[in-house]
Each structure stands twice: as C-alpha cells, then as structure tokens.
C-alpha cells in the first residue's frame, strides 16, 4: 500500500520497467546516469558511507543526531522507507518536500530515459542530485544492498567509511559464504580513507582488515571501552543499540576536519530517533486492537536482528506474543528460532501488498516448529485481535519493514 502523494507515486512509477531486473548489482548503469546529470557525486558535502547487514539505519540515526548536536547541518540517504518515499532523502535535517522531490525525479528521468537502469539506481541518482544542490556540512550515505556494487558506491573519496555488523541476509544476491558477504560490504573501503568497523565475527573482521590493508585505509575497530563511554541511557532500547551508538561515536571521533565534542556524542546517543526499531506505539487505531497490552514495533527480519530483539524481551520479562509477516525470501526458521524462550506464540498475517510476502499459513508452519504456538490469520487486524486474546504483557509486531511502514501509517505515526 502506497502512502506517497499521488504525484510522487506517478513520478516514481516512470522508472519501473527501464530495466528487466528489480536488483542487479552493478555500478555501470548508475555511473552512466550520473554522467548524464553532470556528475553530482563530485559536488557533495563530505560523505560518511555506511555499509553492513544489521544496524545500518540505527547507526546512521545516531551519526545524524551526534552531528546535529555539534551544530552541523546533515543530509541523510537511507532505504527502504517506511511510510513515504520522502524518508529516503533528508536535506539539511528535513525530509525532502513533495514538490522538490518530484523535480529531482523528473530531471533524473529525462537524463536516463531510454537507458537501462533499476528503480533503486535511478532514485539514488536523484538523491545524489538533490544532495549536490542543497548546502550541508555532511552527508550520511547508507548502502542499499551489499556494498561493492551498490548504487551508493560511486563516492571516490568518502570522509569516512563505516561497516556495521556483518551477517547473512539477501542470500539470493550476496550468497551464503560469510567471508564473501563481508568482502562485498568491505567494497566501500577506498584508498587511503579511514574506516571504522563494528565488532565482527572473526571471519568478517579478517576480511575487512585485509581489504583495509590492501587499500592503505586506516582501520579502527570498535572496542568495549568505546561502548562503556556511552551514556547510561541511550535513545533506542537494547544492548545492540548501545553498540550501534558506540560505533557512531567512534566514527564521530575519526572525522577529519571536524571537532565533535564528547558532549555532542553523548547528546546524540541520548536523543536519536529511528522509527520501527523497538518502537513503542502510542495511542491509535493499531494499539486499540491490543486490548490493553503494550504494542511494540520492530522491522528486524533476519536471525541476527531476531536475536538482538529476543535478548531484550528476556530482560524485560512478562509474556510476549508476536504478530509477524515476512518476505518469502527471508530465513523464517532462523528468525523464529531466535525467539525461543522470549515469545510464547506467533500470529502470522499477509505482508504489505506488492512485496512477495510469505503466505501466513507457510510462515505459521515454520514458526510452529520453533515456538510453542503459531496461528495463521487472514489479515493484520485478525492477527492483532488473536494476539490480544491471549492476554500478553506485550505484542511485538515484527519480521518486515514493509509491514512496519503500514503499521505506522495505520496508527497515524508517520515519520517526520
């Protein structure tokens, strides 16, 4: 379900069908598009380029909050969006307005018309065009998928590269060899430019270190001392978020040409906002279905994310049940396995339309092999009511960023 303005949807729709594949990792097509647009990638503010499997969005949110606490104006590119496409392009602190967005999309379409390019590549080109024409002190650029051949990897000399925890995801594009996946993520490392990495599994850390060494790129790896430097209370719940905040703090301390104070880093860690990452929903049409239970929302959709969420649920105690939809291509077994001992039941529902969601019945069958109870429901509302009928302490809606976006729209909590 689209929640964009109709004119934005119309501008975006024109990019559909310009290339037969939804995703094919390559830089040639976007490089050609950017040439046609006058090489906006050469006119950007200093860039922090962020890759990884989990925590990219949260780390970017912390980076932005810390930089803004230091008085800097910040562009941010992130994907996917939750409710409106505008969320992908934040210009000097504010989401791009519809009229301006349509203008950038129109100019990009005219430049690429008649040339093969994927939807993501074209819209990334439009975003880079926008960032090149609005002044800011810094651009935080989040990788969409992979790294080496992602459409964002057209920045020759980033101010800093950041690699968040690497794990399995998007296996149909990145494969099942963890070392190779790490190699793709490390593909954003550039000659002589500093790199900051999260604490990684050894195989991933070795690959990242080797790639940094090959490029003569100074590498700094997050340490437990960096985590301990974070304030006691941080903005987003969960131990994993403390590590994301610490990674952002480490990155801030390595920004050449900027003097980011400890006070700004602590303020950003305490005040960052990132929707659908263990977000407690407020009063609204969705929470009205919960019959008094707390309702939490998280877009995590792979085993690593599931494990991080489950760890916090165990710390909280009380009965938790899940309302879940997932993409058909995700690791359903691994995701639900992570919730053993943390959730008592799963109520599955269809994913957001148009996103190749798993059938609720098939998802429930997998969940039933991992957790005490699972029930397939025909709709999200039915799943919420069935979950509420078990009288849990909380309902966690999880498994899909696309579902999370619809839930925020339905509950009238649109990101701003």
N, C-alpha and C positions, 0 to 999 in steps of 0.2 A: 504494500500500500504506500503510495507516494504522499508525502506531506509537504512537498515543494509547492511554491506558487506555480500556477499553470504555465505562465510564460517561461519560468525556469525549466520546467519539465520539457516544454517544447524545444527550448534551446539545447538541452542535453540530448534529447531524442535524435537529433540530426546526426549525432556521432555514431549511433547504432548502425551496424552493417557496413561501416567503412573498412572493417577487417573481419574475416570469417571466424577468427578465434576470439573468445572473450579475453583470454590471457595467453600470451606467448612471450616469454621473457626474451627481450632483445632491446638494444639501445638504438639501432639504426633508424627506426621509424620516428621516435621522438626527436632524435638529433636532426632529422630532415625537417620536422615540423618547427623546431626552434630556429633553424636556419631561415625558414620562410617567415618567421615572426621577428627576425632581426636579432637573434641570439640574446634573448632576455636573461639567460643564465649568466651572462657576463656583466650584468648591471644590478646584481643583487646585493643586499646588505651582507655582512659576514654570516656564514652559514654554520649551524650545528646540525650535522647529518646523523640521524638516529636509526639504527637497524637492530634486529633481534627477533626472537619469537614471542616472548611474553614481556609485558611491562613497557612496551614502546610508548603507548599512549599516555600512561601514567607518568613515565619519566619525562615525556615532553611537557605534560601539565606542570610538573614540578620545575622543570627548566624555565618555563614561561613565568611561573609565579615568582621564582627567585630573581630572574632578570628584571621583572617589573617592580619587585620590591627594591631593587637597586636603582630604580628610576629610568630604566631603559624602555624604549618602545619596541615591541616584538611582533613580527609576523609568525604565523604557525601554519604549516600544511600537515594535515592528518587524514587518515582514512581507515575504515569507511566512516561515513557519517551515521548518526543515529536517527535523527528525525528529518532534518533538512540538509540538502547538499551544501548549503552555505557554511555549515560547520567545518567543512574541509579547508576553508580559506579564511584565516583570521588576519586582518590587515591592521597593523599597529594597534593590536589589542581588541579590535571589534570584528565580529563576523561580517563578511562582505555583504553589502546590501544587494537586493534582487536586481535593481537596475544596473549597477556596476557589474555584477556577475554576468548578466546576460550580455553586456557589452564585451567582456573578455571572451566569453564563449563564442559570440558572433565573429569576432576578429580571428579567433583560432580556427573556426570552421572555414572561413574564407581562405585562410592560409593552407589548410590541409585538404581542402575539397579536391577530390579526385585522386588522393593518395591513400594508401593503406595505413591505417593506424587504429589501435584499440581504443575503446572508450576511456580507459584509465590513462593511457598515454596522452590522449588529446586533452583531457581535463587537467592533467598535470601540467601540460604546456600552458594552458590557460591560467593556471595558478601561478606559474613562474612569470608569466607576463604581468599579472597583477602585482606580484611582489616587486617586480622591477620598476614599477611606475608609482608606487606609494612609498614614501620615505619611512624608514625604520632603522633602529640600531642593530637589529639582529633578526635572523630568520632561522626558526627551528623547523627542520625538514624531516618528516617521518617517512621511512621506506614503506612502500605498499606491500611488497612480497619479495622475499629473498634479499637481494642487495646488489650483487654484481651486475645483474641485467635488469634491475628495477628502473622504472622510468625516472625516478628521482636521481639516479646515479650519473648525472650529467654535470656535476659540480667538480671542476678540476682541482680547486684548492679550497676545501672547506676550512673554516677556522678550527673545527674540531670534529672528529667522528666519535660516536658513542655506540657501543654494542651492548644491548640488554641481554638477559639470559637466553641462551640458545637451546631449543629443544625441537622435538618432532612437531610439525604442522605443515599443512599444504603438501602432503606427501605426493599427491598426483603431479605436482610441479617441481618440488625440491628433492623428491626421493626419500629413501629410508635409511641412508647412510649418514649418521650424525656428523661425522667428520666432513663429509661433502656439504651438508647443510651449513655447518659452521664456516666452511670456505666461501659459500655464497654470501653469507652475512658479512664476512670479513672483506668481501669485494668492494665495500665502500671506502676502505683504507686507501689513502692517497700518499704519494711520495713526500716524505718529509713533514707531513701534517700529523699533529698529535692525535692519539686515540685513547679513549677511556673505555674500559670494559667492566661489566659486572663480574662477580664471582661465577665461574663457569664450571661445568663438568670438565674433567681433565682433558678428554679428547678435544673438546671445543676450545679450551684455553690454549692447548698446544697449537692448534691450527691458527688461532688468532695471533698468538705470539710470533709464529713463523711468518705469517703474512705481514705483520708489522715490521719485523726484522728485514724482510725482503724489500720493503719499500722505504726503509730507513725512517720509519714513523715512530716517534717516541710513544711507548705504551705505558699507561698507568692502569693498574687493576685494583678494583675496589677491595678494601681491607676491612676487617671487623672494627678496627679503630675508627674508620670513616662512618660506619653505621652508628657507633656509640656517640659520635659527635652530633647526631640528630637530636632535636628537642624531644622531650618526653612524650608530648602529644603532637602527632602529625595529622595532616588533613584527612588522609584516606586510611580506613581501617585495615589491619592485617600486618603481620610481620613482613610479608613480601613487599608491602608498600613502604615500610621503613627502609628496605634495601633499595627500592626504586628512588626514594627521596635521597638516600645517601649517594647513589650513583649520580643523580643530578647535581648534588652538592659538590662531588668530586669534579664533575665536568666544569662547574662554575669556577672552581679554583684553578682550572687549567686554561681559561680563556685568555689568549694573548691579546693584549691591548685593552683589557677591561680589568677594573679593580672591584670585584664583587666581595662585599664585606661578609663576615660571618653572620652579622645581624640580618642582612638581606637573605642569606641562605636559610637561616632559621625561620624567618618570616614566611618565605615561600613554602618551606616544608610544612608550616602550620596552616597555611591558607589556600593551598592549591585546590582547584575544583576540576573534577573529571567525572562526568556522569556515567552511570551504569557500571561502576566499579565498586561493588558492595555499597550501593547507594540505598539508603533507607527512604522509601517512598512516603510522601506526605499524603494528607487527605485528598481524595479524589475518587473518580469512578472505579479505578482498579482496586484501591485499598478498601473501597466499600464492599467488595466481594469477599473480603477476608474474614468477616465476622469477628473482628477484634484482634486477630493475630497481627503481629508485625509483618510488614511486607518489605523484602529486600530484593534488589535487582543487581545482577552481575552478567556481563556479556561474555565471560570466560567460556571457552568452547573446546579446550584440549586438556589432556591429563595433567599437565603441569599447572594450568590455571585451576583445574578442579581441586588439585591437592592443596594449593595455597588457600582457596576458599574453605575447604573442609577443615584445615588446621584451625582457622579462626572460629568456625562453628563449634568445634570441640571445646575451644577455650570458653566460648560463651555459655555452653551448656543449654539445657532445655531442648524440647522436641522440635526438630526442623523437618519439614517436608519440602520437596522440590516440585515446581512446575517448570517443565522443560520442553523446548523444541530444539532441534539441531539440524545443521546441514547434513545431507545424506553422505557427503564425502568425509565427515569427521570420524574420529576414533571414539565411537559411542561406548564401547566396552571400557576403554581406558578412562574415559571421563567419569562414568558412573562408579567404576571401581574406586576412584579417589574418594568417594563419599562414604565408603564403608565405615561404620561407626560414627558418622556425622549426620546422616539423614536416614529417616525411617521409611520413607515412601517417595515415589516419583509419580507424578501425574503428567503424562505427555500430551502434547497438543500439536496442531499443524504449525509449521514455521511461517514467517511472513511470506505472502504470496510472491511468486516470481524468483525464489531463491533456492530451488532444488532441495527443499527440506525433506528430511526423513519422514516416512509415514508414522503417525503416532503409534500404530499397532506394532510396527517393527521396532521402534525405539523402546516401547514398553517391554517387549520381549527381551531385549538386551538388558535393560535396567533390572528386570526381574532376576536375571542371572547374577546380579551383583548386590542387590539390596533386598530387604525383606518384602517389599510390596511395590508393585507398579501397576498403573491403570492407564489405559489409552482413553483419551477424551476427544470428542469431535471438534471442540473449539477451545480457545483460551478461557473464555468465561466459564465453560463447563469444568475445565481443569481447576480453575481457582475455587469454584464452589465445592468441588470434590475434595480439594486440599483442605479448605476451611472446615469441612465437616468432620475432619479427624481431630479438630481442636488442638492444633500445634501451638507452640510458643511463637513460631515464625514460619512464614512461607518464603522460600527463596526462588525467584524466577531466574532461570539460568540456561546456558547452553548455546545462545545465539545472540550476536549483536543486532541482527535484524529483528528478532523478537523484542529485544530490549528497546530498540527505537520505537516500535509500535506501542509498547507498554508506556514509554514516557509520553508519547503523544496522547494516548488514551487517558492517561492520568493527569494530563494538562501540565506536564513538567518539561517543556521544550527547552533544550539547552540554549543559552544565550552567550 
